[in-house]
Amino acid sequence: MLTLVLTRHGLTSRSRPEQHLGQKIDVPLSEGGRAQAAALAARLEPVDFERIISSPLLRARQTAEIVAGGREVEIEPRLAEMDYGRWEGLTYEQINETDAEERRRWEEDPASRAYPGGESGNDVAARVRAFLADLVDDHVRRHGHAGTTEWPVLAVAHSSTNRILMCVALDLPVREFRQRFSQGQVNLTVLRFEHGDGPTDARLILANDLAHVRPAGATPWE
């Protein structure tokens, strides 16, 4: 039974205020981001991951390496963040100052409408669907369709990519990825592929769990 543990990289120096960090600005984790990754590593320490897979972008690779603790990290280009085109590095406020109408049109259908000079949600969905299909096929080759033994795989990626991957895995409309899901830094999201029937056959077990980085006494879902 394939269990995909999905997480987002930790904080970077460009995370606050929130900016569109896609594929072109490749920044490392901040000190706070490394502390977040260490907290995630501590929480996942008991898990014997069969594979640890990361986006090629530095912030994701560093998060994966901290969690891996010396284990092999596989680099997967299809897990890279969405290409934000000319909005790369900009805050929402900056985009609205110069590109408000284009932003409004994009908001109407982020699946089929691409970022100016970048990717659409459907573009990202195509690559993460192919990734999931290969992941499930590899699992079936190794372990077969049946069985109750859990074979966990960790994937470290990004906010938009992860939310689109969740839509694909749960067979939900890609255009709703921003409405349906949240992905905080170093969250735990768990998708279980119980039948080996392809990339859209997942069961959602856990979503955006941040207990390991929340301060004591904080509301669990904020």
C-alpha positions as CSV (number, residue, x, y, z in Angstrom):
1,M,0.0,0.0,0.0
2,L,1.6,3.2,-1.2
3,T,1.4,6.1,1.3
4,L,2.6,9.4,-0.1
5,V,3.6,11.9,2.6
6,L,3.6,15.3,1.0
7,T,5.2,18.5,2.4
8,R,6.2,22.0,1.5
9,H,9.6,23.4,2.0
10,G,10.4,25.6,5.0
11,L,10.6,29.4,5.1
12,T,13.1,31.4,3.0
13,S,14.2,35.0,3.2
14,R,11.6,35.8,0.5
15,S,8.7,34.1,2.3
16,R,7.5,37.2,4.3
17,P,5.8,39.1,2.8
18,E,4.5,36.2,0.7
19,Q,5.8,36.4,-2.8
20,H,5.4,34.4,-6.0
21,L,8.5,32.2,-5.7
22,G,8.4,29.8,-8.6
23,Q,11.3,28.4,-10.6
24,K,13.5,31.4,-11.4
25,I,14.3,32.7,-7.9
26,D,16.1,29.8,-6.3
27,V,16.7,30.8,-2.7
28,P,17.9,28.7,0.3
29,L,16.1,28.2,3.5
30,S,16.3,30.9,6.1
31,E,17.4,30.1,9.7
32,G,13.7,29.8,10.6
33,G,13.1,27.5,7.6
34,R,15.9,25.2,8.7
35,A,14.4,25.1,12.2
36,Q,11.1,24.2,10.7
37,A,12.7,21.4,8.7
38,A,14.4,20.1,11.8
39,A,11.0,20.0,13.6
40,L,9.5,18.1,10.7
41,A,12.5,15.7,10.8
42,A,11.9,15.1,14.5
43,R,8.2,14.3,13.9
44,L,9.0,11.9,11.0
45,E,11.9,10.3,12.7
46,P,10.0,7.0,13.4
47,V,9.0,6.6,9.8
48,D,11.0,4.3,7.6
49,F,10.5,5.9,4.2
50,E,11.1,3.7,1.2
51,R,11.9,6.8,-0.9
52,I,12.5,10.5,-0.3
53,I,11.9,12.6,-3.3
54,S,12.4,16.4,-3.8
55,S,11.8,19.2,-6.2
56,P,15.1,20.3,-7.7
57,L,14.7,23.8,-6.2
58,L,17.1,24.6,-3.4
59,R,14.5,25.4,-0.7
60,A,12.9,22.0,-1.2
61,R,16.2,20.1,-1.5
62,Q,17.5,21.5,1.7
63,T,14.2,20.7,3.5
64,A,14.4,17.1,2.2
65,E,18.1,16.7,3.1
66,I,17.4,17.8,6.7
67,V,14.5,15.3,7.0
68,A,16.5,12.6,5.3
69,G,19.3,12.8,7.8
70,G,21.8,11.2,5.4
71,R,19.5,9.0,3.5
72,E,19.3,9.3,-0.3
73,V,17.2,12.1,-1.7
74,E,15.9,11.6,-5.3
75,I,15.5,14.8,-7.4
76,E,12.3,15.0,-9.4
77,P,11.9,17.9,-11.8
78,R,8.2,17.4,-12.1
79,L,7.8,18.5,-8.5
80,A,9.2,22.0,-9.2
81,E,7.0,24.9,-8.3
82,M,4.6,26.5,-10.8
83,D,6.3,28.8,-13.2
84,Y,4.9,32.3,-12.3
85,G,6.2,34.0,-15.4
86,R,6.5,37.8,-15.1
87,W,4.9,37.7,-11.6
88,E,8.0,35.8,-10.3
89,G,9.1,37.4,-7.0
90,L,6.2,39.8,-6.7
91,T,3.7,40.1,-3.9
92,Y,0.0,40.2,-4.5
93,E,0.0,43.9,-3.8
94,Q,2.7,44.6,-6.4
95,I,0.8,42.5,-9.0
96,N,-2.4,44.4,-8.4
97,E,-0.6,47.7,-8.9
98,T,0.5,46.9,-12.4
99,D,-1.5,43.9,-13.6
100,A,-4.8,43.9,-11.8
101,E,-6.9,43.1,-14.8
102,E,-4.7,40.2,-15.8
103,R,-4.8,39.0,-12.3
104,R,-8.6,39.1,-12.2
105,R,-8.8,37.0,-15.4
106,W,-6.4,34.5,-14.0
107,E,-8.4,34.2,-10.8
108,E,-11.5,33.2,-12.8
109,D,-9.8,30.1,-14.2
110,P,-6.3,29.3,-12.8
111,A,-6.5,25.9,-14.5
112,S,-6.6,26.8,-18.1
113,R,-5.2,30.4,-18.0
114,A,-1.5,30.5,-17.6
115,Y,0.5,33.1,-15.6
116,P,1.8,35.7,-18.1
117,G,4.8,34.0,-19.5
118,G,4.5,31.0,-17.2
119,E,2.4,27.9,-16.5
120,S,-1.3,27.2,-16.0
121,G,-2.7,24.9,-13.4
122,N,-3.3,22.3,-16.1
123,D,0.4,22.5,-17.2
124,V,1.4,21.7,-13.6
125,A,-1.3,19.0,-13.4
126,A,0.1,17.3,-16.4
127,R,3.5,16.9,-14.9
128,V,2.4,15.9,-11.4
129,R,-0.1,13.4,-12.9
130,A,2.8,11.8,-14.8
131,F,4.9,11.8,-11.6
132,L,2.1,10.1,-9.7
133,A,1.5,7.6,-12.4
134,D,5.2,6.6,-12.4
135,L,5.2,6.5,-8.6
136,V,2.2,4.1,-8.5
137,D,3.6,2.0,-11.3
138,D,6.9,1.7,-9.5
139,H,5.1,0.7,-6.3
140,V,3.1,-2.0,-8.1
141,R,6.2,-3.4,-9.7
142,R,7.9,-3.6,-6.3
143,H,5.1,-4.8,-4.1
144,G,2.1,-5.7,-6.3
145,H,-1.5,-4.5,-6.1
146,A,-2.7,-6.2,-2.9
147,G,-1.4,-6.1,0.6
148,T,-1.9,-4.2,3.8
149,T,1.8,-3.4,4.4
150,E,2.4,0.3,4.2
151,W,5.2,1.6,2.0
152,P,5.7,5.3,2.8
153,V,7.3,7.8,0.3
154,L,8.1,11.4,1.2
155,A,7.8,14.1,-1.4
156,V,9.0,17.7,-0.7
157,A,7.7,20.3,-3.0
158,H,5.8,23.6,-3.1
159,S,2.5,25.3,-2.3
160,S,0.9,25.5,-5.7
161,T,2.4,22.3,-7.0
162,N,1.2,20.4,-3.9
163,R,-2.3,21.7,-4.1
164,I,-2.6,20.8,-7.7
165,L,-1.2,17.4,-7.0
166,M,-3.9,16.9,-4.4
167,C,-6.6,17.8,-6.9
168,V,-5.1,15.3,-9.4
169,A,-4.7,12.5,-6.8
170,L,-8.3,13.0,-5.4
171,D,-9.8,13.5,-8.9
172,L,-11.0,17.1,-8.1
173,P,-11.2,20.0,-10.6
174,V,-7.7,21.6,-11.0
175,R,-9.3,25.0,-11.2
176,E,-10.3,24.7,-7.5
177,F,-6.8,24.1,-6.2
178,R,-6.6,27.5,-4.5
179,Q,-10.1,27.2,-3.0
180,R,-9.9,23.6,-1.7
181,F,-6.5,23.3,-0.1
182,S,-3.9,25.0,2.0
183,Q,-0.2,24.1,2.2
184,G,1.7,25.7,5.1
185,Q,5.5,25.4,5.3
186,V,6.7,21.9,6.4
187,N,3.1,20.7,6.8
188,L,2.1,17.0,6.7
189,T,-0.3,16.0,4.0
190,V,-0.9,12.2,3.5
191,L,-2.4,10.6,0.5
192,R,-2.9,6.8,0.4
193,F,-3.1,4.8,-2.9
194,E,-4.7,1.7,-1.6
195,H,-5.4,-0.1,-4.8
196,G,-2.6,0.7,-7.2
197,D,-5.2,1.8,-9.8
198,G,-3.4,4.9,-11.0
199,P,-2.7,8.6,-10.1
200,T,-6.3,9.7,-9.4
201,D,-7.2,6.9,-6.9
202,A,-5.9,8.4,-3.6
203,R,-7.6,8.6,-0.2
204,L,-6.9,11.8,1.8
205,I,-5.6,10.7,5.3
206,L,-4.2,14.0,6.6
207,A,-4.1,17.5,5.3
208,N,-1.9,20.5,6.2
209,D,-1.0,19.2,9.7
210,L,1.3,21.8,11.3
211,A,1.3,20.5,14.9
212,H,5.1,20.2,15.0
213,V,5.7,23.9,14.3
214,R,2.7,25.5,16.1
215,P,3.4,27.2,19.4
216,A,2.0,25.6,22.5
217,G,-1.6,26.5,23.1
218,A,-2.2,27.7,19.5
219,T,-5.5,26.8,17.9
220,P,-4.8,23.6,15.9
221,W,-6.2,24.8,12.6
222,E,-5.0,28.4,12.4
